[in-house]
């Protein structure tokens, strides 16, 4: 079974990002010098017979965060297997410097406590759209986690006017939803030394320690640490205006179906 992620994967969803800020002049910049996925992993994300596991993705994001002023990593808490669940926040350098301010605006607008109509409109004009993109909740749907690695790199490295506009207008929260599962599924897929023999078939267990495939059904109960981490980030801290929960399915035998 091949694993292939189109290079444009998921980038288009940013066209839906809601800009709540006043118009700002956007200018192209020189491309920053960043470590590319191929330089770090030895292959492009989405190459046939290759999957990035969580351990390698975590190391890569930490490296990018030291090289880019568009990115900040936040430790959301531990998973059930004791891994750190990292949120990668991507925006313009100026927005990154003022994350607490924009988080406060998002909280005040979401809670609508003690705001007049004029105050609410003023906050909406000043604030930024908060966009949540997760991946890997059902870890055997491997596209979701792989696209996080590629899309984060695209957003911190691209210098075209549309990317610069998105970075200015939006604060993007990239979240690996099930680090333990993404680690297990990728390691299982990569277990064969001969890449052409690799397959996701025959997983010896499901990919969440206690609740298997039902980790998304835990959202309303928050029994699992991962769910608690996610719910805290979404409904106590950030209140995203767009929440993009990435799943993948397709007919039997499909390589990728989106």
Secondary structure as UniProt FT lines:
FT   TURN            7..10
FT   HELIX           11..16
FT   HELIX           37..41
FT   TURN            45..46
FT   TURN            48..49
FT   HELIX           54..67
FT   TURN            69..70
FT   STRAND          71..78
FT   TURN            80..81
FT   STRAND          84..90
FT   HELIX           93..97
FT   HELIX           99..111
FT   HELIX           117..126
FT   STRAND          129..135
FT   TURN            139..140
FT   HELIX           143..157
FT   HELIX           161..169
FT   STRAND          170..176
FT   HELIX           179..189
FT   TURN            190..191
FT   HELIX           195..197
FT   TURN            201..202
FT   TURN            209..215
FT   HELIX           216..218
FT   TURN            219..221
FT   HELIX           225..232
FT   HELIX           233..238
FT   STRAND          242..245
FT   TURN            252..253
//
